Amino acid sequence: MPVDHPAAVARLMRFLAVPGITGEEAKIGKEIQVALKEAGVAPKFVKYDDANARIPVPTQTGNLIVQLPGTLPDAPRLLFMTHMDTVPLCAGAKPKLAGKKIVNEANTALGGDNRTGCAVLVTLAAELLKDKIPHPPITLLFTVREESGLFGARHLNPADLGDVAMGFNFDGRDAGDIIVGAVGADRWDVEIFGKAAHAGVAPERGISSTMILALALAEVKAGGWFGKIVKGTSEGTSNIGPVGGKDGKTAGDATNVVTDYLLAKGESRSHDPKFFKEITAAYKQAFQNAVEAVTDHRGNTGKVKFTARSDYFPFRIKDNAPVVKRAEKAVAAIGRKPNVRTANGGLDANWMVKHGIPTATFGAGQNEIHTVEEWVDLVEYEAACRLVMELAKA
């Protein structure tokens, strides 16, 4: 279907220049509202939900939801979605057009993840209204805090979307990719409570939280539970992330004091809903074993407090599902070969499927995301704009 590509690119450049790191989406949300109004969307169809009231970390706004009446009101309602936020590294981005690319003049990430998705969705609304294209009722969803834990999608009330039959999420690189499955993940924290002592005068009186961490990680590594994990037919990954002390400070105060407290954070992932829990359990057991192995001169041990939560759950939509068939047909219509696949990262689609809405994810030109080398491929972005029109048409 024909799309006004210069207008679509200008829209993307406009959104890339607006700050909106995860949790601070108010400015980009307002800019999207303005762009929707310019496209002819009546303000009465645009609202924020109250998901931010349920998100456990400070979040400026709720999810932005747009209800577009269909020209065919009896047709099933379709959901088109993306996320508004960027990673913190994108603060201060300065987009620059360079041929069929958008690059960054600042030493930051660019924010194509996911301002490309935002621009695709607004382009959909603009083109439908401008050309009066027949279409079913449509809901546009712009979520918050995707980058910091899929919080907007997780705390969404599905009833706020209307009775949608299926969803299409734009968040990735290639427009021909149809992502129909993704991993699930646990995020876990472990607090290690040791005992301080003078490391030169009486180290035996101390209980080193650092040594407990080291022994636990050594056990995890020796047991094959770190990094890429293969246990029989089950596969997954794990990682140990930030390690520090209280209030973001370093663990330990000085080299001559036995470290008495440490906080470490990690994750476990798998496409198998049971296996990522097994990975987390292996870490928990390793920390429990390690705390028993480190004692002071009287045989006293420290303590560990291990806390895990499921960030999102794995899913795999069947190849013959209506959402996949519609996606394949639309990708073929723009001259691409549909590439149905799964992803090893979490997506807002994880939670949409959990909410009962089968959702496929597509790319829109993102490249080198979350790095200062990030750029947007306009060939893929323009293909995504054509694709969204094919998905939406009657």
C-alpha atoms as one frame of an Amber mdcrd trajectory, in Angstrom:
protein
   0.000   0.000   0.000   1.288   3.521  -0.747   2.834   5.368   2.198   4.081
   8.952   2.450   7.665   7.966   3.258   9.102  11.510   3.592   6.433  12.285
   6.185   7.120   8.990   7.953  10.865   9.682   8.110  10.285  13.231   9.330
   8.030  11.819  12.043  10.763   9.420  13.152  13.400  12.193  13.211  11.053
  14.249  15.349  10.510  11.452  17.880  14.205  10.564  18.071  14.991  14.119
  19.183  12.610  13.954  22.169  14.017  12.592  25.459  12.167   9.793  27.184
  14.325   7.297  29.020  12.624   4.436  30.812  10.351   5.736  33.553  10.449
   9.288  32.156   8.091   9.018  29.199   5.999  12.169  29.774   7.682  14.285
  27.056   7.628  11.666  24.329   4.060  10.750  25.263   3.016  14.373  24.819
   4.852  14.574  21.480   3.077  11.450  20.247  -0.263  12.947  21.287   0.508
  16.111  19.318   1.510  14.088  16.258  -1.682  12.015  16.483  -3.786  15.166
  16.638  -1.951  16.548  13.591  -2.745  13.273  11.817  -6.441  13.824  12.459
  -7.005  11.600  15.505  -9.617  13.194  17.748  -8.285  13.813  21.298 -11.291
  11.959  22.749  -9.834   8.712  21.376  -6.487   9.211  23.171  -5.896   8.498
  26.868  -3.404   7.240  29.431  -4.144   4.259  31.638  -3.138   4.016  35.303
  -0.502   1.281  34.973   2.068   3.626  36.512   0.106   3.481  39.773   0.821
  -0.272  39.894   4.410  -0.239  38.651   6.680  -0.661  41.703   9.249   1.928
  40.584   8.679   5.658  39.860   7.048   6.121  36.447   5.850   9.475  35.103
   2.851   8.298  33.086   0.746   5.287  32.298   0.570   3.552  28.931  -0.775
   5.680  26.077  -3.814   4.051  24.452  -5.536   5.197  21.254  -8.888   3.758
  20.136  -9.538   4.230  16.418 -13.097   3.463  15.279 -13.152   1.193  12.270
 -14.862   1.831   8.974 -15.928  -1.814   9.292 -17.166  -1.855  12.902 -18.202
  -5.526  12.805 -14.653  -6.665  11.982 -12.481  -7.924  14.878 -10.494  -5.167
  16.615  -6.728  -5.281  16.011  -3.977  -4.155  18.392  -0.816  -2.389  17.206
   1.763  -1.706  19.877   5.266  -0.516  20.699   7.071   1.003  23.668   7.790
   4.691  24.241  10.856   4.470  26.478  14.525   4.213  25.601  17.517   3.023
  27.624  19.218   5.748  29.718  22.185   5.794  27.322  19.930   7.571  24.779
  19.674  10.783  26.834  20.930  13.685  24.712  20.678  11.941  21.328  20.942
  14.158  18.224  19.579  12.339  15.155  21.027  13.141  11.743  19.809  11.983
   8.342  22.577  10.330   6.299  21.241   8.874   3.057  19.115   5.847   3.901
  20.275   5.880   7.504  19.655   7.920  10.603  22.814   8.303  12.674  23.658
  10.144  15.864  25.729  13.293  16.235  25.986  12.841  20.018  28.077  10.276
  21.894  24.960   8.476  23.102  22.669   5.726  21.927  20.178   6.968  19.325
  16.834   5.651  20.581  15.711   3.770  17.481  14.694   1.231  20.104  11.925
   2.104  20.133  11.119   5.420  18.503  10.968   3.491  15.232   7.933   1.644
  16.592   6.321   4.876  17.801   6.708   6.452  14.367   5.340   3.348  12.607
   2.168   3.415  14.708   1.541   7.136  14.235   2.191   6.710  10.510  -0.484
   4.012  10.471  -3.038   6.375  11.981  -2.028   9.213   9.656  -2.249   7.113
   6.492  -5.556   5.467   7.410  -7.206   8.820   8.041  -5.574  10.711   5.169
  -6.470   8.175   2.498  -9.715   6.969   4.122  -8.569   3.358   3.878 -11.173
   0.785   4.967 -10.060  -0.842   8.195 -11.385  -2.671  11.266 -11.455  -1.023
  14.699  -7.867  -0.494  15.830  -6.196   0.051  19.186  -2.752   1.652  19.333
  -0.745   0.972  22.484   2.439   2.810  23.500   3.816   1.191  26.651   6.094
   2.570  29.357   9.123   1.049  31.089   9.679  -1.766  28.606  13.451  -1.356
  28.873  13.516  -1.692  32.654  11.406  -4.839  32.950   8.374  -4.822  30.609
   6.489  -3.054  33.397   3.971  -1.167  31.254   2.786  -4.293  29.457   2.881
  -6.322  32.655   0.660  -3.932  34.627  -1.711  -3.206  31.757  -5.416  -3.896
  32.227  -6.348  -5.752  29.000  -9.920  -4.438  29.259  -8.562  -0.943  28.508
  -7.618  -2.104  25.003 -11.092  -3.150  23.938 -11.911  -6.628  22.741  -8.856
  -7.125  20.527  -8.502 -10.320  18.530  -4.738 -10.250  17.995  -1.751  -7.948
  18.367   1.195  -6.729  16.282   4.237  -5.355  18.107   6.952  -3.291  16.389
  10.297  -3.650  18.128  13.297  -4.966  16.208  15.445  -4.767  13.093  14.062
  -6.581  10.035  10.534  -5.985   8.784  10.448  -9.520   7.371  10.975 -11.116
  10.776   7.881 -12.468  12.495   8.753 -13.210  16.107   6.218 -15.661  17.497
   7.998 -16.777  20.655  10.444 -15.563  23.277  12.184 -16.692  26.430  10.949
 -16.300  29.967  13.183 -14.848  32.649  13.741 -14.637  36.381  15.528 -11.674
  37.905  17.078 -12.413  41.286  18.866 -10.561  44.065  21.042 -12.047  46.773
  22.079 -10.181  49.896  25.053 -11.707  51.691  25.495 -10.819  55.349  28.954
 -11.558  56.739  30.852 -10.099  59.703  33.475  -7.366  59.723  36.869  -7.889
  61.341  40.342  -6.417  61.011  41.800  -8.191  57.995  45.384  -7.811  59.256
  45.019  -8.361  62.988  42.224 -10.951  63.285  40.828 -12.012  59.908  39.677
 -15.303  61.424  37.090 -13.376  63.436  35.398 -12.157  60.262  33.001 -13.748
  57.793  33.691 -12.546  54.276  30.604 -11.910  52.149  32.926 -11.594  49.160
  34.267 -15.124  49.700  30.717 -16.466  50.003  29.939 -14.882  46.622  33.111
 -16.328  45.088  32.413 -19.857  46.310  28.807 -19.728  45.143  29.761 -18.568
  41.658  32.492 -21.185  41.445  29.926 -23.894  42.243  27.503 -22.513  39.673
  30.229 -22.461  37.006  31.460 -25.958  37.842  27.907 -27.280  37.683  27.321
 -25.847  34.210  24.715 -23.315  35.319  26.503 -20.138  34.167  26.340 -18.510
  30.717  24.926 -20.774  28.036  23.357 -23.766  29.761  22.526 -27.154  28.229
  21.119 -29.880  30.451  19.853 -32.787  28.381  17.176 -31.374  26.084  16.785
 -28.181  28.136  18.626 -24.987  27.247  18.890 -21.541  28.787  21.239 -18.802
  29.894  22.193 -17.087  33.117  24.288 -14.139  34.199  25.560 -12.418  37.300
  25.150  -8.661  36.890  25.772  -5.784  39.307  27.723  -6.532  42.484  27.986
  -3.881  45.166  27.130  -2.730  48.641  24.375  -0.738  50.263  22.857   2.312
  48.565  24.832   1.800  45.371  28.195   2.012  47.133  31.035  -0.460  46.798
  30.961  -3.743  48.677  33.359  -3.380  51.584  34.868  -0.252  53.092  38.610
  -0.922  52.954  41.152  -3.609  52.135  41.967  -4.062  55.827  38.353  -4.853
  56.787  36.653  -8.173  56.104  33.643  -7.345  53.908  30.464  -7.780  55.894
  27.766  -7.086  53.262  27.308  -7.599  49.549  24.408  -7.326  47.130  24.481
  -9.142  43.785  21.887  -9.272  41.012  21.448 -11.802  38.247  19.062 -13.387
  35.767  17.995 -16.773  34.415  16.415 -17.277  30.966  14.929 -20.127  28.958
  12.222 -20.918  26.427  11.222 -23.718  28.812   8.912 -22.345  31.545  10.258
 -24.864  34.071  13.927 -24.693  33.152  14.561 -21.032  33.913  13.205 -21.766
  37.379  15.685 -24.659  37.680  18.520 -22.306  36.791  17.437 -19.871  39.491
  17.160 -22.719  41.979  20.744 -23.776  41.191  21.975 -20.283  42.074  19.964
 -20.234  45.291  21.359 -23.609  46.376  24.910 -22.538  45.560  24.615 -19.486
  47.800  23.163 -21.596  50.601  26.068 -24.049  50.273  28.630 -21.261  50.187
  27.369 -19.567  53.338  27.901 -22.817  55.263  31.490 -23.050  53.998  32.670
 -19.684  55.330  32.866 -19.395  59.120  34.560 -17.328  61.774  36.887 -18.724
  64.463  33.898 -19.949  66.487  32.194 -21.715  63.603  29.552 -19.062  63.068
  28.276 -18.526  59.535  26.848 -15.552  57.750  23.409 -15.369  56.131  22.043
 -15.035  52.635  18.717 -13.602  51.542  17.853 -14.771  48.036  14.868 -13.141
  46.307  13.651 -14.039  42.817  10.796 -12.805  40.651   9.557 -13.805  37.225
   9.983 -10.814  34.929   8.115 -12.454  32.075   7.071 -15.892  30.899   8.083
 -17.737  27.731   5.615 -18.206  24.894   5.407 -19.786  21.454   2.461 -19.084
  19.180   1.565 -21.951  16.850   2.501 -21.508  13.200  -1.104 -22.012  12.078
  -2.522 -19.385  14.461  -4.534 -16.589  12.764  -2.096 -13.892  13.965   0.812
 -15.737  12.310  -1.082 -16.335   9.075  -2.088 -12.683   8.866   1.514 -11.668
   9.543   2.910 -13.971   6.855   0.421 -12.680   4.288   1.269  -9.050   5.075
   5.041  -9.615   4.920   4.674 -11.352   1.556   2.527  -8.454   0.314   5.426
  -6.004   0.780   7.715  -8.277  -1.229   9.550  -9.921   1.662   9.971 -13.577
   2.574   8.379 -14.160   5.981  10.947 -15.285   8.555   9.016 -16.875  11.423
  11.291 -17.247  14.439  11.691 -16.953  18.202  13.779 -14.508  20.240  16.127
 -14.969  23.173  15.177 -11.650  24.728  12.012 -10.526  26.461   9.380  -8.520
  24.600   6.196  -6.697  25.549   4.579  -9.508  23.561   5.492 -11.901  26.405
   3.004 -10.133  28.639   0.413  -9.586  25.920   0.288 -13.331  25.322   0.069
 -13.835  29.080  -2.902 -11.420  29.022  -4.563 -13.642  26.408  -3.765 -11.581
  23.294  -1.720 -13.514  20.678   0.906 -11.011  19.537   3.557 -11.199  16.818
   6.560  -8.851  16.753   8.240  -7.232  13.731  11.332  -5.129  13.131  11.462
  -1.519  11.973  15.116  -0.736  11.285  16.845  -0.847  14.679  20.598  -1.527
  14.560  23.325  -1.670  17.238  20.767  -0.845  19.911  21.837   0.121  23.437
  25.240   1.299  22.149  26.748   4.608  20.998  27.067   3.008  17.538  23.273
   2.769  17.138  21.691   3.707  13.799  18.378   3.275  11.996  18.077   1.553
   8.628  15.477   3.564   6.714  14.992   0.797   4.155  13.686  -1.449   6.947
  11.803   1.373   8.638   9.965   2.266   5.429   9.245  -1.437   4.865   7.737
  -1.568   8.371   5.507   1.394   7.504   4.224  -0.475   4.437   3.845  -3.635
   6.497   1.727  -2.012   9.185  -0.673  -0.786   6.502  -1.004  -4.312   5.087
  -1.670  -5.695   8.543  -4.349  -3.113   9.222  -6.277  -3.049   5.996  -9.676
  -4.726   5.813
